[in-house]
């Protein structure tokens, strides 16, 4: 069996405006099609990718594939005027290959960048028991049917309606057969591949896989605005039950530097990595008078470690100040200290880390808070600096991608740490994450291929 992702990018962007097709518009640091290709490239069940492109933009897509080293992309095909022409281009490209009957084609819109690997895997799994699969979500709005004069003629039962998405997937022999029949129909017109199977192969049943409300298609200006916000809030979610320690032996002999490692999550990361056989170094104001707001402190600390070990693989910054207080009651010195440690400290650690992580193609791990999504009363400085941590992570992960450096940001639910106890007192223990659990998933993130992600940890 070969599972081939077919990325449909043949549109000219006429509904979006401008000369550049919407799939080449940048959002969150990348073109829309790059976000989509990233998912298919990393999806373990996808064996190969083919891109169907408007002939006028072949050079642009070739550049994107080469720059991102998308090694799963084996074919760049030319689409036509209609959406069905693009699907046919993929069908024709694979129909004569050896064992073509065993090929599965997974068609996906290039401008649906929020598709996830879970949906792709479920679609492919479904093809083991059927020949055609669609992805859809329940309709949330009432759908009305109107006549030519804009008069309602029918209000279908919403419980029976779904909003179609992509991917749509087929065994190659099935979609090939459907198109062969369709092309003999002088009135053939279709914008949906499952619709073609439904009409011309009525004997085939089409399985529906649950999609996602986030799996939007970017078509209009408003969609771009929504996409930008979705990328800003995008999380890679882990539950503490997802923790998998089997790869922790990879930490052995790695060099890890932790800023803010004297207590809480940083201390737990230190202890776990030390026990796993890593060379771990911790710096903080309380244990060795290192303050991340002072760039010379950060520079000197990293240089000392490098002189000792000759390498630095992972750098972690957990240093932060939380001061639960209304802004008007915060004195100027405290306000400047919070901003300096939480924001400038993060910048200092990142800038000084670059040359070391470039050498090892290492990983920078930062920390945000669940308060980053919306500013909260009495947390104005903390919330805003933690929002900055997310934007900063997303930005430099793009800047450093070509150097092989990964940058991610941990976003734990409420966690029992000394800093939290100081501000909130004793809370029910079972309502909080354990800092050791956050530390374990933080290390798991270090060992992953993720970059530019906000890693959300929940109980």
C-alpha positions in Angstrom: 0.0 0.0 0.0 1.2 3.5 -0.8 -0.5 6.5 0.8 -0.1 9.6 -1.4 -1.0 13.0 -0.2 -2.2 15.1 -3.1 -2.1 18.9 -2.3 -4.5 20.8 -4.6 -2.9 24.2 -5.2 -4.1 25.0 -8.7 -6.3 28.0 -7.8 -5.5 31.4 -9.1 -6.8 33.3 -6.0 -9.5 35.3 -7.9 -11.8 35.4 -4.9 -9.0 36.5 -2.5 -7.9 39.5 -4.5 -4.5 40.5 -5.8 -2.2 38.8 -8.2 -0.7 36.2 -5.9 -2.8 33.0 -5.3 -3.9 32.7 -1.7 -1.8 29.6 -1.1 1.3 31.8 -1.4 0.2 34.5 1.0 2.2 34.5 4.2 0.7 34.0 7.6 2.5 33.3 10.9 5.9 33.5 9.1 5.2 31.0 6.3 3.1 30.7 3.2 -0.2 29.0 3.6 0.9 26.0 1.5 4.0 25.6 3.6 1.9 25.2 6.7 -0.1 22.5 4.9 2.9 20.7 3.5 4.5 20.7 6.9 1.7 18.5 8.3 1.8 16.0 5.4 5.7 15.9 5.5 5.6 15.0 9.2 2.6 12.6 9.0 4.0 9.1 9.5 1.2 7.4 7.5 1.9 9.5 4.3 4.5 7.9 2.1 4.6 10.4 -0.7 3.3 13.9 -1.6 2.2 15.3 -5.0 1.5 18.9 -5.5 -0.9 20.1 -8.2 -0.1 23.7 -9.1 -1.2 26.4 -11.4 1.4 26.3 -14.3 2.2 30.0 -13.7 3.6 29.3 -10.3 5.8 26.2 -10.8 9.0 28.1 -9.9 7.5 29.3 -6.7 6.5 25.9 -5.5 9.8 24.3 -6.5 11.6 26.9 -4.4 9.4 26.2 -1.4 10.0 22.5 -1.7 13.7 22.9 -2.0 14.1 25.5 0.8 12.1 23.3 3.2 13.6 20.0 2.1 10.3 18.4 1.7 11.7 15.0 0.7 8.2 13.4 0.5 7.3 15.6 -2.4 8.0 13.4 -5.4 5.8 15.0 -8.1 4.8 18.6 -9.0 1.9 18.4 -11.4 0.2 21.0 -13.5 -3.5 21.6 -12.8 -6.2 23.0 -15.1 -9.0 25.5 -15.1 -11.4 23.5 -13.0 -10.8 21.8 -9.6 -11.6 18.5 -11.3 -8.7 19.0 -13.7 -6.3 19.1 -10.7 -7.7 15.8 -9.3 -7.4 14.2 -12.8 -3.8 15.3 -13.0 -3.0 13.3 -9.9 -5.1 10.3 -11.1 -3.3 10.3 -14.5 0.1 10.6 -12.9 -0.3 7.4 -10.8 -2.6 5.2 -12.8 0.1 3.5 -14.8 2.4 2.8 -11.9 3.2 -0.7 -10.7 0.6 -1.9 -8.2 -1.6 1.1 -9.0 -4.6 -0.7 -7.5 -2.9 -0.6 -4.1 -2.4 3.2 -4.2 -4.5 5.5 -2.0 -4.9 9.1 -2.9 -5.5 11.6 -0.1 -6.7 14.9 -1.7 -6.4 18.0 0.4 -6.8 21.7 -0.3 -3.6 23.6 0.0 -5.5 26.4 1.7 -6.6 24.3 4.6 -3.4 24.7 6.7 -4.9 23.6 10.0 -5.4 20.0 9.0 -3.8 17.7 11.6 -2.2 14.3 11.5 -4.9 12.7 13.6 -7.5 13.4 10.9 -5.2 12.2 8.1 -4.5 9.0 9.9 -8.2 8.3 10.6 -8.9 8.9 6.9 -6.3 6.4 5.8 -7.4 3.9 8.4 -10.9 4.1 7.0 -9.7 3.2 3.6 -8.9 -0.2 4.8 -12.6 -1.0 5.0 -14.0 1.1 2.2 -13.0 2.8 -1.1 -13.9 6.4 -0.5 -13.7 8.7 2.6 -14.9 12.3 3.2 -14.2 14.6 6.1 -17.0 16.7 7.6 -18.2 18.5 10.7 -21.7 19.0 11.9 -23.5 22.0 10.5 -23.9 24.6 13.2 -26.1 27.1 11.2 -29.5 26.4 9.8 -29.3 25.8 6.1 -32.0 27.1 3.8 -32.8 26.2 0.2 -34.0 29.2 -1.9 -35.5 29.5 -5.4 -34.3 31.9 -8.1 -36.3 34.7 -6.5 -34.6 34.3 -3.1 -37.7 32.8 -1.6 -37.2 29.9 0.9 -38.5 26.6 -0.5 -37.0 24.3 2.0 -35.3 24.2 5.5 -33.6 20.8 5.7 -33.2 19.1 9.1 -29.9 20.3 10.4 -29.3 17.0 12.2 -28.8 15.3 8.8 -26.4 18.0 7.4 -22.7 18.2 7.5 -20.1 20.7 6.3 -17.7 19.1 4.0 -13.9 19.6 4.4 -10.8 17.9 3.0 -9.0 15.6 2.9 -11.1 13.3 0.7 -9.4 10.0 0.1 -9.9 7.1 -2.3 -8.4 4.0 -3.6 -6.9 5.0 -6.9 -8.9 2.4 -8.9 -12.2 3.8 -7.4 -11.7 7.5 -8.1 -10.3 6.6 -11.6 -13.4 4.6 -12.4 -15.7 7.4 -11.2 -13.9 10.0 -13.3 -13.9 7.7 -16.4 -17.7 7.6 -16.2 -18.1 11.3 -15.4 -16.1 12.3 -18.4 -18.6 10.6 -20.7 -21.4 12.8 -19.2 -21.8 16.0 -21.4 -23.3 17.8 -18.4 -20.5 16.8 -16.1 -19.6 19.6 -13.6 -18.2 19.0 -10.1 -16.2 20.8 -7.4 -16.0 17.8 -5.1 -14.5 14.4 -5.6 -16.8 12.6 -3.3 -19.7 14.1 -5.2 -18.3 12.4 -8.3 -18.1 9.0 -6.7 -21.6 9.5 -5.2 -23.1 10.4 -8.6 -21.3 8.0 -10.9 -20.6 5.1 -8.6 -23.8 4.9 -6.5 -22.9 1.4 -5.5 -19.9 2.7 -3.5 -20.5 3.8 0.1 -18.6 6.9 1.3 -17.4 6.8 4.9 -17.4 10.1 6.8 -14.6 10.9 9.2 -15.1 13.7 11.8 -13.2 16.8 10.9 -12.3 19.9 13.0 -13.8 23.3 13.3 -10.3 24.7 13.0 -9.8 23.0 9.6 -11.0 26.1 7.8 -10.5 26.9 4.1 -8.8 30.3 3.6 -10.8 31.9 0.8 -11.6 35.5 1.8 -9.8 38.3 3.7 -11.7 37.5 6.9 -10.5 33.9 6.7 -6.9 35.3 6.7 -7.6 37.3 9.8 -9.1 34.2 11.5 -6.1 32.1 10.4 -3.7 34.5 11.8 -5.4 34.3 15.2 -5.6 30.5 15.1 -1.9 30.3 14.4 -1.2 32.7 17.3 -3.2 30.4 19.7 -2.2 27.1 18.2 -1.2 24.5 20.7 0.4 21.1 20.6 -1.5 19.5 23.3 -0.2 16.9 25.8 -1.9 15.4 28.7 0.3 14.1 31.6 -0.9 10.7 30.7 0.8 11.1 27.3 4.2 11.1 29.0 6.5 8.5 27.4 9.9 8.1 29.2 11.2 5.5 26.7 13.3 8.0 24.8 14.9 9.6 27.8 18.1 7.7 27.2 18.7 10.2 24.4 19.5 12.8 27.1 22.5 10.9 28.3 25.7 12.8 27.7 23.8 15.8 26.3 24.7 19.2 27.7 21.7 21.1 29.1 21.7 24.7 30.5 18.7 25.8 32.6 18.1 29.5 33.6 15.8 29.5 36.6 16.7 26.0 37.7 16.8 26.6 41.4 13.2 25.6 42.2 9.9 24.6 40.6 9.7 23.3 37.1 13.3 24.3 36.3 14.6 22.3 39.3 12.6 19.3 38.4 14.0 19.4 34.8 17.5 19.6 36.3 17.0 16.6 38.6 15.4 14.4 35.9 18.1 15.2 33.3 20.9 14.7 35.9 19.6 11.3 36.8 19.4 10.4 33.1 23.1 11.0 32.7 23.1 14.4 31.1 25.6 17.2 31.9 23.2 19.8 33.5 24.0 23.3 34.6 21.6 25.6 36.4 21.8 29.3 36.8 19.6 31.6 38.8 19.6 34.7 41.0 19.3 32.6 44.2 22.0 29.9 43.6 24.8 31.7 41.7 23.6 35.3 41.3 22.9 35.0 37.6 20.1 37.4 36.5 18.8 36.8 33.0 18.0 40.5 32.6 21.7 41.2 32.6 23.1 40.1 29.3 26.6 39.8 30.6 25.4 37.3 33.2 23.9 35.1 30.5 26.9 35.4 28.2 29.3 34.5 31.0 27.3 31.5 32.1 27.0 30.0 28.7 30.7 30.6 28.0 31.7 28.8 31.2 29.6 25.8 30.3 31.0 25.7 26.8 34.6 25.9 28.1 33.8 22.9 30.3 31.9 20.7 27.9 32.7 21.9 24.4 29.0 21.9 23.4 25.5 22.9 24.5 22.6 20.9 23.2 19.6 22.3 25.0 19.0 25.7 26.7 15.9 26.2 28.8 14.6 29.5 30.3 12.1 29.1 33.1 13.1 32.4 34.9 10.1 34.6 35.5 8.4 36.9 38.0 4.7 36.7 38.9 3.3 39.6 40.9 -0.4 39.5 41.4 -1.4 43.1 41.9 -3.4 45.8 40.2 -1.2 47.9 37.9 -1.8 51.2 39.7 -0.4 49.7 42.9 2.8 48.4 41.3 5.7 50.7 41.9 7.9 51.6 39.0 10.9 49.6 40.2 8.8 46.4 40.4 7.2 47.0 37.0 10.6 47.4 35.4 12.0 44.3 37.1 9.1 42.2 35.9 9.5 43.4 32.3 13.2 43.0 32.4 13.2 39.5 33.7 10.2 38.1 31.9 10.8 39.7 28.5 14.3 41.1 28.2 15.7 38.1 30.0 14.1 35.8 27.5 15.6 37.9 24.6 19.0 37.8 26.3 18.9 34.0 26.7 17.8 33.5 23.1 20.4 35.9 21.5 23.3 34.4 23.5 22.1 30.9 22.9 22.2 31.1 19.1 25.8 30.4 18.4 25.9 27.3 20.6 22.6 25.8 19.4 23.6 26.5 15.8 26.7 24.2 16.3 24.7 21.4 17.8 21.4 22.0 15.9 19.9 22.2 19.4 16.8 23.3 21.1 15.7 26.4 22.9 12.8 25.9 25.3 10.8 28.8 26.7 7.8 29.0 29.0 4.5 30.9 28.8 1.3 30.7 30.8 -2.3 30.0 30.2 -2.9 33.7 30.9 -1.2 34.6 27.6 -4.4 34.3 25.5 -6.2 37.1 27.3 -5.0 39.8 29.6 -6.4 39.5 33.2 -6.9 42.0 36.0 -4.1 41.9 38.5 -1.9 40.1 36.0 -1.3 42.8 33.4 2.5 42.7 33.3 2.7 38.9 33.7 0.0 38.2 31.1 1.5 40.6 28.6 5.0 39.3 28.9 3.8 35.7 28.6 1.9 36.7 25.4 5.2 38.1 24.2 6.9 34.8 24.9 4.5 33.0 22.5 5.0 35.6 19.7 8.8 35.6 20.3 8.9 31.8 20.1 6.9 31.7 16.8 9.1 34.5 15.3 12.6 33.1 16.1 11.6 29.5 15.3 11.2 30.8 11.7 14.4 32.8 11.8 16.4 29.9 13.1 14.7 27.1 11.1 17.3 27.0 8.4 20.1 26.6 11.0 18.4 23.5 12.4 17.6 25.1 15.7 14.2 24.2 17.2 12.4 26.7 19.4 9.3 25.8 21.4 7.3 27.3 24.3 5.7 25.3 27.2 2.2 26.3 28.3 1.2 24.4 31.4 -2.1 24.5 33.1 -2.0 25.8 36.7 1.0 24.2 38.2 2.0 23.9 41.9 5.3 25.8 42.2 6.8 28.0 44.9 6.0 31.1 42.8 2.4 30.1 42.6 2.1 29.3 46.3 3.6 32.7 47.1 0.9 34.5 45.1 -2.1 32.2 45.6 -1.5 30.5 48.9 -2.4 26.8 49.4 -4.8 25.5 46.8 -6.4 22.1 46.5 -3.5 19.9 45.4 -5.6 17.8 43.0 -6.6 21.0 41.1 -3.0 21.7 40.0 -0.5 20.0 37.8 2.6 18.6 39.5 5.7 20.5 38.5 7.5 17.1 38.0 4.9 16.2 35.3 5.4 19.5 33.5 9.2 18.9 33.7 8.8 15.4 32.1 6.8 16.6 29.2 9.1 19.6 28.8 12.0 17.1 28.3 9.8 15.1 25.9 9.4 18.3 23.9 13.2 18.8 23.8 13.6 15.4 22.3 10.8 15.9 19.7 11.1 17.4 16.2 8.6 20.1 17.1 9.5 23.7 16.4 7.5 27.0 16.7 4.9 25.3 18.8 3.1 26.3 22.0 3.0 23.0 23.9 0.0 22.9 26.1 0.1 20.6 29.1 -3.0 19.6 31.0 -3.9 17.0 33.7 
